Each structure stands twice: as structure tokens, then as C-alpha cells.
Amino acid sequence: MRPSDSAACVVDTHVWVWSVLEDTRRIGRGARRRLAQATVMLVPAICQWEVALLIAGRRLDVDLPATDWIEAAADGTGFRITPLT
């Protein structure tokens, strides 16, 4: 199956964060197009840990504690956290 044939899109930490923060200019044109076509955007569970590290290390400046930001970023944004298997 070609990527364009699938309704799901797996994203990495940066695409998830930039999308939630509406800083999509940092996402490549092809990735933005793919996100626009996706009916569901999947975020690997490990991305939660990576975001927590970014916030703890002050490399990601948000107004919420890491757990609250992660919960908000996964709730109602079109992104779905997928478990590690």
C-alpha cells in the first residue's frame, strides 16, 4: 500500500508538537499534505516521554505541566496515542 492510499498517518514527536502548537511552517510541504489527507494521526507512545523530556529540559516552552500538555495534545486534536507493541 502506498502512503497516499492509507487514511492513517503516523507522526513523530516534532510533527505532533508543531501541529498542536500550530507552528506548521516547520513541517515540510509533503508532510503537511499527508496530514491533511489523514483521517487519523497516530502518535507512538514514546513521543509522550520525548515531550516530557523536552519540557523538563526547557527545550519546549508550554504553559502547562508535561502531563497536562500531553493529555491536552492528545484529546480532541485529531491525534491518537498508540501503544508500544
Contact map, one row per residue, 1 for C-alpha under 8 A:
1110110000000000000000000000000000000000000000000000000000000000000000000000000000000
1111110000000000000000000000000000000000000000000000000000000000000000000000000000000
1111110000000000000000000000000000000000000000000000000000000000000000000000000000000
0111111000000000000000000000000001001000000000000000000000000000000000000000000000000
1111111000000000000000000000000000000000000000000000000000000000000000000000000000000
1111111110000000000000000000000000000100000000000000000000000000000000000000000000000
0001111110000000000000000000000000001111000000000000000000000000000000000000000000000
0000011111000000000000000000000000000111110000000000000000000000000000000000000000000
0000011111100000000000000000000001100111110000000000000000000000000000000000000000000
0000000111110000000000000000000000000000111100000000000000000000000000000000000000000
0000000011111011000000000000000000000000111100000000000000000000000000000000000000000
0000000001111111000000000000000000000000001100100000000000000000000000000000000000000
0000000000111111100000000000000000000000001000110110000000000000000000000000000000000
0000000000011111110000000000000000000000000000000000000000000000000000000000000000000
0000000000111111111000000010000000000000000000000000000000000000000000000000000000000
0000000000111111111100000000000000000000001000000000000000000000000000000000001000000
0000000000001111111110000000000000000000000000000010000000000000000000001000000000000
0000000000000111111111110110000000000000000000000000000000000000000000000000000000000
0000000000000011111111110000000000000000000000000000000000000000000000000000000000000
0000000000000001111111100000000000000000000000000000000000000000000000001000100000000
0000000000000000111111100000000000000000000000000000000000000000000000000000000000000
0000000000000000011111110000000000000000000000000000000000000000000000000000000000000
0000000000000000011111111110000000000000000000000000000000000000000000000000000000000
0000000000000000011001111110000100000000000000000000000000000000000000000000000000000
0000000000000000000000111111000000000000000000000000000000000000000000000000000000000
0000000000000000010000111111000000000000000000000000000000000000000000000000000000000
0000000000000010010000111111101100000000000000000000000000000000000000000000000000000
0000000000000000000000001111111100000000000000000000000000000000000000000000000000000
0000000000000000000000000011111110000000000000000000000000000000000000000000000000000
0000000000000000000000000001111111000000000000000000000000000000000000000000000000000
0000000000000000000000000011111111100000000000000000000000000000000000000000000000000
0000000000000000000000010011111111110000000000000000000000000000000000000000000000000
0000000000000000000000000000111111111000000000000000000000000000000000000000000000000
0001000010000000000000000000011111111100000000000000000000000000000000000000000000000
0000000010000000000000000000001111111100100000000000000000000000000000000000000000000
0000000000000000000000000000000111111100000000000000000000000000000000000000000000000
0001001000000000000000000000000011111110000000000000000000000000000000000000000000000
0000011110000000000000000000000001111111100000000000000000000000000000000000000000000
0000001110000000000000000000000000001111100000000000000000000000000000000000000000000
0000001110000000000000000000000000000111110000000000000000000000000000000000011100000
0000000111100000000000000000000000100111111000000000000000000000000000000000011100000
0000000111100000000000000000000000000001111100000000000000000000000000000000001111000
0000000001111001000000000000000000000000111110100000000000000000000000000000001111000
0000000001110000000000000000000000000000011111110000000000000000000000000000000011110
0000000000000000000000000000000000000000001111111000000000000000000000000000000011110
0000000000000000000000000000000000000000000111111100000000000000000000000000000000010
0000000000011000000000000000000000000000001111111110000000000000000000000000000000000
0000000000001000000000000000000000000000000111111111000000000000000001000000000000000
0000000000000000000000000000000000000000000011111111100000000000000000000000000000000
0000000000001000000000000000000000000000000001111111110000000000000000000000000000000
0000000000001000100000000000000000000000000000111111111000010000010001000000000000000
0000000000000000000000000000000000000000000000011111111100000000011000000000000000000
0000000000000000000000000000000000000000000000001111111110000000000000000000000000000
0000000000000000000000000000000000000000000000000111111111110000000000000000000000000
0000000000000000000000000000000000000000000000000011111111111100010000000000000000000
0000000000000000000000000000000000000000000000000001111111100000010000000000000000000
0000000000000000000000000000000000000000000000000000111111110000000000000000000000000
0000000000000000000000000000000000000000000000000000011111111000000000000000000000000
0000000000000000000000000000000000000000000000000000011111111000000000000000000000000
0000000000000000000000000000000000000000000000000010011011111100000000000000000000000
0000000000000000000000000000000000000000000000000000001001111110000000000000000000000
0000000000000000000000000000000000000000000000000000001000011111100010000000000000000
0000000000000000000000000000000000000000000000000000000000001111100000000000000000000
0000000000000000000000000000000000000000000000000000000000000111110110000000000000000
0000000000000000000000000000000000000000000000000000000000000111111110000000000000000
0000000000000000000000000000000000000000000000000011001100000001111111000000000000000
0000000000000000000000000000000000000000000000000001000000000000111111100000000000000
0000000000000000000000000000000000000000000000000000000000000001111111110000000000000
0000000000000000000000000000000000000000000000000000000000000101111111111000000000000
0000000000000000000000000000000000000000000000010010000000000000011111111100000000000
0000000000000000000000000000000000000000000000000000000000000000001111111110000000000
0000000000000000000000000000000000000000000000000000000000000000000111111111000000000
0000000000000000100100000000000000000000000000000000000000000000000011111111101000000
0000000000000000000000000000000000000000000000000000000000000000000001111111111110000
0000000000000000000000000000000000000000000000000000000000000000000000111111111100000
0000000000000000000000000000000000000000000000000000000000000000000000011111111000000
0000000000000000000100000000000000000000000000000000000000000000000000001111111000000
0000000000000000000000000000000000000001100000000000000000000000000000000111111100000
0000000000000001000000000000000000000001111000000000000000000000000000001111111110000
0000000000000000000000000000000000000001111000000000000000000000000000000110011111000
0000000000000000000000000000000000000000011110000000000000000000000000000100001111100
0000000000000000000000000000000000000000011110000000000000000000000000000000000111110
0000000000000000000000000000000000000000000110000000000000000000000000000000000011111
0000000000000000000000000000000000000000000111000000000000000000000000000000000001111
0000000000000000000000000000000000000000000000000000000000000000000000000000000000111
